[in-house]
Amino acid sequence: MKTRMDGDTPVLALSCNLTSDVLPELAQAIQAVESDNPCRIHLDLSRVQKIDSRSVGMLLSWHKRFTARAVDFRLLHVSPDTLETFRILNLEGVLNLGPAPASSEDLTMAQRQALWASHEYAEQVVSALGTALVGLNVEGEILFANEAAERLLETPEADLIGRPLRDVADVMDASGSPIPPRRCPLLAAARGAVQGLRESLLMAPRNGQRFRAIQATGKSLSHEGRILGAVIGMEDVSERDTAAAAMAQREAFNFALFQHNPLEIIVVDREGRVVRSNMAMRQSGRPLPAIGDRMFQDYEPDHEGDMRGVLMECIQSGVSRDFPDLKWRDRYLSIAIAPFPHGAIITTQDVTRQRRAVDRIARLNDSFTSLGPDCAANLRLLTALCGEQMGAACCVYWRADRETAAVVGAWNEPPGLSERILTRES
């Protein structure tokens, strides 16, 4: 390998094929001329007939590094076969590879700027893609990788180029079972055995600490019937899958809250038609609504007032309504209507016992206004009211002496009550 100067441009002339064993010497030579901070670095490939995949990858890596420093990195006198390979892989325009013009005067300044802008734009587009892009040859070796691929594989591009994909990461199916290289869909796409690759896989980078769920897509590249490899896109969907699992867990929790809520719940759509009811509704003993029934019209139309009209008004206005003490047949119900964007949630609680207890207390309170001067009569009245409201036998007695007991007031007095009281106290 020789280095010569063409004006102020260092030119590295290779005298053999560009293969993996030559790369260390070429890298040292490039590092030597790079220390002088040149504006251009050219490689003379006039004697090169073959470039292997790892060398192609290194050329990509060098071009990326020099482009970032505004250094014009070119290949001179590329053989037709090598140039055709770059064209087939669609790398010629992106990397500015190909025979350099014989004279710098062959390109005007405007053409030079336009060419540079197009290369820079394409480079930025590939680098900025959120999807990891990896180019593989038919042997499954990595030819190029963008920044997203470096992050996904947790390996710098310089350490990816030329290495087999199976040495960089372990590929597993969605269940976590390892996939042998001969059955790996990514490598199958590179061999042309799979067209239109789209697979959900797990990947464990060798340099990484965790598994990654990926959605892999890819397309094989061919020229004149010969498979050259594939470009593989890999999207890291680990966070999306985690979020989906968390959402599914929240949905299961919310559904359990709905089903096991002690309140009877019916959900209706914006037309007031029943779409769902919970377990408490089924255990209430009341008739169950059929899916599609119009609430308060086909189902339970005999409520006091226009409950159907109230429901539709709530859905349209978005305002909740509460009916804490609504008479329905021989029961009292507490009904709440809460609208939401897709309809309304109707909760019902049977408050018949509470309502009757309130009525009893009110009657007892009213009885005190009926008390008169006769204490015995007052006791009889209160005993009867208490027994009636509590639904149990109730009596008041007094002992005249140690031998007898007299009942002053009683309600549903059991036979022989006075005798049992006397016997117990004796």
MOGI-V68119 format. One record per pair of residues at least 6 apart in sequence whose C-alpha atoms are under 8 Angstrom apart, sorted by sequence separation. I is the first residue (numbers start at 1). J is the second residue. D is the distance in Angstrom with one decimal. If there is no record, write none. Layout:
i=I j=J d=D
i=I j=J d=D
This chain:
i=4 j=10 d=5.9
i=5 j=11 d=5.9
i=66 j=72 d=7.1
i=67 j=73 d=7.6
i=86 j=92 d=5.4
i=91 j=97 d=7.6
i=92 j=98 d=6.6
i=101 j=107 d=7.9
i=136 j=142 d=4.7
i=137 j=143 d=6.8
i=150 j=156 d=5.5
i=172 j=178 d=4.2
i=173 j=179 d=6.6
i=181 j=187 d=7.1
i=182 j=188 d=7.5
i=188 j=194 d=5.7
i=189 j=195 d=6.5
i=204 j=210 d=6.4
i=205 j=211 d=7.5
i=221 j=227 d=6.0
i=222 j=228 d=5.2
i=268 j=274 d=4.3
i=269 j=275 d=6.6
i=282 j=288 d=6.4
i=293 j=299 d=6.3
i=295 j=301 d=7.8
i=296 j=302 d=7.6
i=314 j=320 d=6.1
i=326 j=332 d=5.4
i=327 j=333 d=6.4
i=338 j=344 d=5.5
i=339 j=345 d=6.2
i=372 j=378 d=6.6
i=387 j=393 d=5.6
i=399 j=405 d=4.3
i=400 j=406 d=7.0
i=3 j=10 d=6.8
i=4 j=11 d=5.3
i=66 j=73 d=6.6
i=135 j=142 d=5.7
i=136 j=143 d=5.6
i=150 j=157 d=6.0
i=171 j=178 d=6.2
i=172 j=179 d=5.1
i=204 j=211 d=4.7
i=220 j=227 d=7.2
i=221 j=228 d=5.5
i=222 j=229 d=7.3
i=258 j=265 d=7.8
i=267 j=274 d=5.9
i=268 j=275 d=5.3
i=281 j=288 d=7.1
i=296 j=303 d=7.5
i=301 j=308 d=8.0
i=314 j=321 d=7.1
i=325 j=332 d=6.0
i=326 j=333 d=5.1
i=337 j=344 d=6.6
i=338 j=345 d=5.2
i=371 j=378 d=5.6
i=387 j=394 d=4.9
i=398 j=405 d=5.8
i=399 j=406 d=6.0
i=3 j=11 d=5.7
i=4 j=12 d=6.6
i=134 j=142 d=6.7
i=135 j=143 d=5.1
i=136 j=144 d=7.7
i=160 j=168 d=7.4
i=170 j=178 d=7.3
i=171 j=179 d=6.0
i=189 j=197 d=6.7
i=203 j=211 d=5.7
i=204 j=212 d=6.3
i=220 j=228 d=7.6
i=221 j=229 d=5.4
i=266 j=274 d=6.9
i=267 j=275 d=5.7
i=268 j=276 d=7.1
i=325 j=333 d=5.8
i=326 j=334 d=6.2
i=337 j=345 d=5.9
i=338 j=346 d=6.4
i=386 j=394 d=7.1
i=397 j=405 d=6.7
i=398 j=406 d=5.4
i=3 j=12 d=4.6
i=4 j=13 d=7.8
i=83 j=92 d=7.8
i=134 j=143 d=7.3
i=135 j=144 d=5.2
i=185 j=194 d=7.2
i=202 j=211 d=6.6
i=203 j=212 d=5.2
i=220 j=229 d=5.7
i=221 j=230 d=5.2
i=266 j=275 d=7.7
i=267 j=276 d=5.2
i=324 j=333 d=7.0
i=325 j=334 d=5.3
i=326 j=335 d=7.4
i=337 j=346 d=4.7
i=397 j=406 d=5.5
i=398 j=407 d=6.4
i=2 j=12 d=5.9
i=3 j=13 d=6.2
i=63 j=73 d=6.1
i=134 j=144 d=5.7
i=135 j=145 d=6.6
i=147 j=157 d=7.8
i=202 j=212 d=5.6
i=203 j=213 d=6.4
i=220 j=230 d=4.1
i=221 j=231 d=7.5
i=266 j=276 d=5.9
i=267 j=277 d=6.2
i=289 j=299 d=6.1
i=324 j=334 d=4.1
i=325 j=335 d=7.9
i=336 j=346 d=5.7
i=337 j=347 d=6.7
i=384 j=394 d=7.2
i=397 j=407 d=4.1
i=398 j=408 d=7.0
i=1 j=12 d=7.0
i=2 j=13 d=5.3
i=86 j=97 d=7.9
i=134 j=145 d=4.6
i=146 j=157 d=7.6
i=186 j=197 d=7.8
i=202 j=213 d=4.6
i=203 j=214 d=7.0
i=219 j=230 d=5.6
i=220 j=231 d=6.7
i=266 j=277 d=4.4
i=296 j=307 d=6.1
i=297 j=308 d=6.4
i=323 j=334 d=5.6
i=324 j=335 d=6.1
i=335 j=346 d=7.0
i=336 j=347 d=5.3
i=383 j=394 d=6.1
i=396 j=407 d=6.0
i=397 j=408 d=5.1
i=407 j=418 d=7.1
i=1 j=13 d=5.7
i=2 j=14 d=6.9
i=133 j=145 d=5.7
i=134 j=146 d=7.0
i=145 j=157 d=6.2
i=185 j=197 d=7.4
i=201 j=213 d=5.9
i=202 j=214 d=5.9
i=218 j=230 d=6.7
i=219 j=231 d=5.9
i=265 j=277 d=5.6
i=266 j=278 d=6.9
i=277 j=289 d=7.9
i=296 j=308 d=5.0
i=322 j=334 d=7.7
i=323 j=335 d=5.0
i=324 j=336 d=7.7
i=335 j=347 d=5.7
i=336 j=348 d=6.7
i=383 j=395 d=6.0
i=395 j=407 d=7.2
i=396 j=408 d=5.6
i=397 j=409 d=6.9
i=406 j=418 d=7.0
i=1 j=14 d=5.0
i=132 j=145 d=7.5
i=133 j=146 d=5.7
i=144 j=157 d=7.6
i=171 j=184 d=7.3
i=200 j=213 d=7.4
i=201 j=214 d=5.4
i=218 j=231 d=5.7
i=219 j=232 d=6.9
i=264 j=277 d=7.8
i=265 j=278 d=5.7
i=295 j=308 d=6.8
i=322 j=335 d=6.0
i=323 j=336 d=6.1
i=335 j=348 d=4.6
i=383 j=396 d=7.0
i=395 j=408 d=7.6
i=396 j=409 d=5.1
i=405 j=418 d=5.9
i=1 j=15 d=5.9
i=132 j=146 d=6.4
i=185 j=199 d=7.7
i=200 j=214 d=5.9
i=201 j=215 d=6.4
i=218 j=232 d=4.3
i=264 j=278 d=6.6
i=322 j=336 d=4.4
i=334 j=348 d=5.6
i=335 j=349 d=6.6
i=395 j=409 d=5.4
i=396 j=410 d=6.2
i=405 j=419 d=7.6
i=83 j=98 d=6.4
i=132 j=147 d=7.3
i=133 j=148 d=7.2
i=134 j=149 d=6.7
i=145 j=160 d=7.5
i=153 j=168 d=7.3
i=166 j=181 d=7.0
i=200 j=215 d=4.7
i=201 j=216 d=7.2
i=217 j=232 d=5.9
i=218 j=233 d=5.8
i=264 j=279 d=7.6
i=265 j=280 d=7.4
i=266 j=281 d=7.8
i=274 j=289 d=7.1
i=276 j=291 d=6.8
i=321 j=336 d=5.9
i=322 j=337 d=6.4
i=333 j=348 d=6.6
i=334 j=349 d=5.1
i=367 j=382 d=7.5
i=395 j=410 d=3.9
i=132 j=148 d=4.5
i=133 j=149 d=5.8
i=144 j=160 d=7.8
i=145 j=161 d=7.7
i=153 j=169 d=7.0
i=199 j=215 d=5.8
i=200 j=216 d=6.3
i=216 j=232 d=6.9
i=217 j=233 d=5.1
i=264 j=280 d=5.0
i=265 j=281 d=6.4
i=274 j=290 d=7.0
i=275 j=291 d=5.3
i=320 j=336 d=7.5
i=321 j=337 d=5.3
i=333 j=349 d=5.7
i=334 j=350 d=6.4
i=394 j=410 d=5.7
i=395 j=411 d=6.0
i=405 j=421 d=7.9
i=12 j=29 d=7.7
i=131 j=148 d=6.1
i=132 j=149 d=4.1
i=144 j=161 d=6.1
i=198 j=215 d=7.1
i=199 j=216 d=5.2
i=216 j=233 d=5.7
i=217 j=234 d=6.4
i=261 j=278 d=7.7
i=263 j=280 d=6.3
i=264 j=281 d=4.6
i=274 j=291 d=5.2
i=275 j=292 d=6.3
i=320 j=337 d=5.6
i=321 j=338 d=6.9
i=333 j=350 d=4.7
i=334 j=351 d=6.4
i=379 j=396 d=7.5
i=393 j=410 d=7.7
i=394 j=411 d=5.2
i=405 j=422 d=6.6
i=12 j=30 d=7.9
i=130 j=148 d=5.9
i=131 j=149 d=7.6
i=132 j=150 d=7.8
i=142 j=160 d=6.4
i=143 j=161 d=5.6
i=198 j=216 d=5.5
i=199 j=217 d=6.7
i=216 j=234 d=4.5
i=260 j=278 d=7.3
i=261 j=279 d=7.8
i=262 j=280 d=5.8
i=263 j=281 d=7.8
i=273 j=291 d=7.5
i=274 j=292 d=5.0
i=320 j=338 d=4.7
i=332 j=350 d=6.2
i=333 j=351 d=5.4
i=364 j=382 d=8.0
i=367 j=385 d=8.0
i=393 j=411 d=5.7
i=394 j=412 d=6.8
i=395 j=413 d=6.5
i=404 j=422 d=7.0
i=127 j=146 d=5.3
i=128 j=147 d=7.4
i=129 j=148 d=6.9
i=142 j=161 d=5.3
i=143 j=162 d=6.0
i=197 j=216 d=7.1
i=198 j=217 d=4.5
i=215 j=234 d=5.7
i=216 j=235 d=6.4
i=259 j=278 d=4.7
i=260 j=279 d=6.3
i=261 j=280 d=6.8
i=273 j=292 d=5.0
i=274 j=293 d=5.4
i=319 j=338 d=7.3
i=320 j=339 d=6.2
i=331 j=350 d=7.3
i=332 j=351 d=5.5
i=333 j=352 d=6.8
i=393 j=412 d=5.0
i=394 j=413 d=6.6
i=403 j=422 d=7.4
i=78 j=98 d=6.3
i=126 j=146 d=6.5
i=127 j=147 d=5.5
i=128 j=148 d=7.8
i=132 j=152 d=7.0
i=141 j=161 d=7.7
i=142 j=162 d=5.2
i=197 j=217 d=4.9
i=198 j=218 d=6.9
i=214 j=234 d=6.0
i=215 j=235 d=5.1
i=258 j=278 d=6.4
i=259 j=279 d=5.2
i=260 j=280 d=6.9
i=264 j=284 d=7.7
i=273 j=293 d=5.3
i=274 j=294 d=6.3
i=318 j=338 d=8.0
i=319 j=339 d=6.7
i=331 j=351 d=7.7
i=332 j=352 d=4.6
i=392 j=412 d=7.6
i=393 j=413 d=5.8
i=77 j=98 d=7.6
i=78 j=99 d=6.0
i=127 j=148 d=7.3
i=141 j=162 d=5.5
i=142 j=163 d=5.7
i=196 j=217 d=7.2
i=197 j=218 d=4.9
i=214 j=235 d=5.3
i=215 j=236 d=6.7
i=259 j=280 d=7.3
i=273 j=294 d=4.4
i=274 j=295 d=6.3
i=318 j=339 d=5.5
i=331 j=352 d=5.4
i=364 j=385 d=6.7
i=393 j=414 d=7.2
i=397 j=418 d=7.9
i=74 j=96 d=6.8
i=75 j=97 d=5.8
i=76 j=98 d=6.7
i=77 j=99 d=5.3
i=141 j=163 d=5.2
i=142 j=164 d=6.1
i=196 j=218 d=6.2
i=197 j=219 d=6.4
i=214 j=236 d=4.6
i=215 j=237 d=6.7
i=272 j=294 d=5.7
i=273 j=295 d=5.9
i=304 j=326 d=7.1
i=318 j=340 d=7.0
i=364 j=386 d=7.5
i=10 j=33 d=7.0
i=73 j=96 d=7.8
i=74 j=97 d=5.8
i=75 j=98 d=5.7
i=76 j=99 d=4.7
i=77 j=100 d=7.6
i=96 j=119 d=6.7
i=141 j=164 d=4.0
i=142 j=165 d=6.3
i=195 j=218 d=7.9
i=196 j=219 d=5.6
i=213 j=236 d=6.0
i=214 j=237 d=5.4
i=271 j=294 d=7.9
i=272 j=295 d=5.9
i=303 j=326 d=7.8
i=304 j=327 d=6.4
i=314 j=337 d=7.3
i=332 j=355 d=7.1
i=388 j=411 d=7.5
i=74 j=98 d=7.1
i=75 j=99 d=6.1
i=76 j=100 d=5.6
i=94 j=118 d=7.9
i=95 j=119 d=6.6
i=140 j=164 d=5.5
i=141 j=165 d=5.9
i=195 j=219 d=6.2
i=212 j=236 d=6.6
i=213 j=237 d=5.4
i=214 j=238 d=6.9
i=303 j=327 d=7.0
i=304 j=328 d=6.9
i=314 j=338 d=7.6
i=315 j=339 d=5.3
i=387 j=411 d=5.8
i=1 j=26 d=7.9
i=74 j=99 d=7.7
i=75 j=100 d=6.8
i=94 j=119 d=5.2
i=139 j=164 d=7.5
i=140 j=165 d=6.0
i=195 j=220 d=6.6
i=212 j=237 d=7.6
i=213 j=238 d=4.7
i=303 j=328 d=5.4
i=314 j=339 d=6.2
i=315 j=340 d=7.4
i=384 j=409 d=7.5
i=387 j=412 d=7.8
i=74 j=100 d=6.6
i=93 j=119 d=6.7
i=94 j=120 d=8.0
i=140 j=166 d=7.9
i=174 j=200 d=6.2
i=176 j=202 d=6.6
i=194 j=220 d=7.7
i=212 j=238 d=5.6
i=302 j=328 d=7.1
i=303 j=329 d=7.8
i=311 j=337 d=7.0
i=325 j=351 d=7.5
i=383 j=409 d=5.9
i=384 j=410 d=6.4
i=173 j=200 d=7.2
i=174 j=201 d=5.0
i=268 j=295 d=7.5
i=302 j=329 d=7.7
i=383 j=410 d=5.9
i=384 j=411 d=4.9
i=10 j=38 d=7.7
i=94 j=122 d=5.9
i=95 j=123 d=7.9
i=173 j=201 d=4.9
i=174 j=202 d=5.9
i=192 j=220 d=5.5
i=213 j=241 d=7.7
i=315 j=343 d=6.0
i=380 j=408 d=6.7
i=381 j=409 d=7.6
i=383 j=411 d=6.4
i=9 j=38 d=7.0
i=12 j=41 d=8.0
i=14 j=43 d=7.5
i=94 j=123 d=6.4
i=172 j=201 d=5.9
i=173 j=202 d=5.8
i=189 j=218 d=6.9
i=191 j=220 d=7.5
i=192 j=221 d=7.8
i=315 j=344 d=6.3
i=360 j=389 d=5.5
i=379 j=408 d=7.1
i=380 j=409 d=4.0
i=8 j=38 d=7.6
i=9 j=39 d=7.4
i=10 j=40 d=7.1
i=11 j=41 d=6.3
i=12 j=42 d=6.3
i=13 j=43 d=6.0
i=14 j=44 d=6.2
i=15 j=45 d=7.9
i=17 j=47 d=7.3
i=18 j=48 d=6.5
i=41 j=71 d=7.2
i=42 j=72 d=7.9
i=45 j=75 d=6.8
i=46 j=76 d=7.1
i=48 j=78 d=7.7
i=49 j=79 d=6.4
i=171 j=201 d=7.0
i=172 j=202 d=4.9
i=186 j=216 d=7.9
i=189 j=219 d=6.6
i=190 j=220 d=5.9
i=314 j=344 d=8.0
i=325 j=355 d=7.9
i=379 j=409 d=5.8
i=380 j=410 d=6.4
i=9 j=40 d=5.5
i=10 j=41 d=5.5
i=11 j=42 d=4.8
i=12 j=43 d=4.8
i=13 j=44 d=4.5
i=14 j=45 d=5.9
i=16 j=47 d=6.2
i=17 j=48 d=4.6
i=19 j=50 d=7.6
i=39 j=70 d=7.4
i=40 j=71 d=5.3
i=41 j=72 d=6.2
i=42 j=73 d=5.8
i=43 j=74 d=6.3
i=44 j=75 d=6.2
i=45 j=76 d=5.9
i=46 j=77 d=4.9
i=48 j=79 d=7.1
i=51 j=82 d=7.1
i=171 j=202 d=6.0
i=172 j=203 d=6.1
i=189 j=220 d=5.7
i=190 j=221 d=7.9
i=9 j=41 d=6.1
i=10 j=42 d=6.4
i=11 j=43 d=5.6
i=12 j=44 d=5.8
i=13 j=45 d=6.5
i=14 j=46 d=7.7
i=15 j=47 d=5.5
i=16 j=48 d=5.6
i=17 j=49 d=5.8
i=18 j=50 d=6.2
i=19 j=51 d=5.8
i=20 j=52 d=7.2
i=23 j=55 d=7.0
i=39 j=71 d=4.9
i=40 j=72 d=4.5
i=41 j=73 d=5.0
i=42 j=74 d=4.8
i=43 j=75 d=4.8
i=44 j=76 d=4.7
i=45 j=77 d=5.5
i=46 j=78 d=6.1
i=49 j=81 d=7.7
i=50 j=82 d=7.0
i=63 j=95 d=6.6
i=171 j=203 d=4.7
i=186 j=218 d=7.7
i=376 j=408 d=6.5
i=9 j=42 d=7.3
i=11 j=44 d=6.5
i=13 j=46 d=7.9
i=14 j=47 d=6.6
i=15 j=48 d=6.9
i=16 j=49 d=8.0
i=17 j=50 d=5.2
i=18 j=51 d=4.8
i=19 j=52 d=5.4
i=38 j=71 d=7.2
i=39 j=72 d=6.2
i=40 j=73 d=5.9
i=41 j=74 d=6.6
i=42 j=75 d=5.7
i=43 j=76 d=5.8
i=44 j=77 d=6.1
i=45 j=78 d=5.4
i=46 j=79 d=6.8
i=49 j=82 d=7.4
i=170 j=203 d=5.7
i=171 j=204 d=6.6
i=376 j=409 d=7.4
i=14 j=48 d=6.9
i=17 j=51 d=6.3
i=18 j=52 d=6.8
i=20 j=54 d=6.3
i=40 j=74 d=8.0
i=42 j=76 d=6.6
i=44 j=78 d=7.7
i=45 j=79 d=7.4
i=169 j=203 d=6.5
i=170 j=204 d=5.1
i=19 j=54 d=7.4
i=20 j=55 d=6.2
i=60 j=95 d=7.0
i=169 j=204 d=5.5
i=170 j=205 d=6.3
i=192 j=227 d=6.1
i=19 j=55 d=6.0
i=169 j=205 d=4.1
i=170 j=206 d=7.1
i=191 j=227 d=6.7
i=18 j=55 d=6.5
i=168 j=205 d=6.1
i=169 j=206 d=5.1
i=190 j=227 d=7.9
i=191 j=228 d=7.8
i=192 j=229 d=7.1
i=168 j=206 d=5.7
i=190 j=228 d=7.6
i=191 j=229 d=6.1
i=192 j=230 d=7.8
i=167 j=206 d=7.6
i=168 j=207 d=7.8
i=174 j=213 d=7.9
i=190 j=229 d=4.2
i=191 j=230 d=7.8
i=272 j=311 d=7.2
i=189 j=229 d=7.5
i=190 j=230 d=4.5
i=272 j=312 d=6.6
i=189 j=230 d=6.2
i=190 j=231 d=7.7
i=271 j=312 d=7.5
i=270 j=312 d=7.9
i=270 j=315 d=6.4
i=186 j=232 d=7.2
i=140 j=187 d=5.6
i=139 j=187 d=7.8
i=138 j=187 d=7.7
i=140 j=190 d=6.3
i=136 j=187 d=8.0
i=139 j=190 d=7.5
i=140 j=191 d=7.9
i=154 j=205 d=6.7
i=138 j=190 d=5.0
i=139 j=191 d=7.4
i=153 j=205 d=5.3
i=155 j=207 d=6.8
i=67 j=120 d=7.5
i=137 j=190 d=6.1
i=138 j=191 d=4.8
i=152 j=205 d=7.9
i=153 j=206 d=8.0
i=154 j=207 d=6.1
i=136 j=190 d=6.0
i=137 j=191 d=7.8
i=138 j=192 d=7.9
i=153 j=207 d=7.6
i=154 j=208 d=6.0
i=153 j=208 d=7.4
i=64 j=123 d=7.8
i=272 j=343 d=7.0
i=270 j=342 d=5.8
i=271 j=343 d=7.4
i=272 j=344 d=7.7
i=269 j=342 d=5.7
i=270 j=343 d=4.1
i=269 j=343 d=4.0
i=270 j=344 d=7.2
i=268 j=343 d=5.5
i=269 j=344 d=6.5
i=267 j=343 d=7.4
i=268 j=344 d=5.4
i=267 j=344 d=6.0
i=268 j=345 d=6.5
i=267 j=345 d=4.7
i=268 j=346 d=7.9
i=266 j=345 d=6.0
i=267 j=346 d=6.2
i=265 j=345 d=6.9
i=266 j=346 d=5.2
i=265 j=346 d=5.6
i=266 j=347 d=6.5
i=265 j=347 d=4.5
i=61 j=144 d=7.8
i=264 j=347 d=5.5
i=265 j=348 d=6.4
i=53 j=137 d=7.1
i=60 j=144 d=6.8
i=152 j=236 d=7.2
i=263 j=347 d=6.2
i=264 j=348 d=5.0
i=57 j=142 d=7.3
i=149 j=234 d=7.8
i=263 j=348 d=6.1
i=264 j=349 d=6.4
i=57 j=143 d=4.5
i=263 j=349 d=5.9
i=54 j=141 d=7.7
i=56 j=143 d=6.4
i=57 j=144 d=5.4
i=53 j=141 d=7.2
i=54 j=142 d=7.5
i=53 j=142 d=7.7
i=54 j=143 d=6.4
i=138 j=227 d=7.1
i=140 j=229 d=7.7
i=53 j=143 d=6.0
i=138 j=228 d=6.0
i=139 j=229 d=8.0
i=137 j=228 d=5.9
i=138 j=229 d=4.6
i=137 j=229 d=4.0
i=138 j=230 d=7.7
i=136 j=229 d=5.4
i=137 j=230 d=6.5
i=135 j=229 d=7.5
i=136 j=230 d=5.4
i=135 j=230 d=5.9
i=136 j=231 d=6.3
i=61 j=157 d=7.2
i=135 j=231 d=4.5
i=136 j=232 d=7.5
i=61 j=158 d=6.6
i=134 j=231 d=5.8
i=135 j=232 d=6.2
i=133 j=231 d=6.8
i=134 j=232 d=5.2
i=133 j=232 d=5.7
i=134 j=233 d=6.6
i=58 j=158 d=7.2
i=133 j=233 d=4.7
i=132 j=233 d=5.5
i=133 j=234 d=6.5
i=131 j=233 d=6.2
i=132 j=234 d=5.0
i=58 j=161 d=6.4
i=131 j=234 d=5.9
i=132 j=235 d=6.2
i=57 j=161 d=5.0
i=58 j=162 d=7.9
i=131 j=235 d=5.1
i=57 j=162 d=6.2
i=130 j=235 d=7.8
i=131 j=236 d=7.7
i=54 j=161 d=5.8
i=55 j=162 d=7.2
i=54 j=162 d=3.6
i=53 j=162 d=6.0
i=54 j=163 d=7.3
i=89 j=221 d=7.4
i=88 j=221 d=7.9
i=88 j=222 d=7.7
i=88 j=223 d=6.7
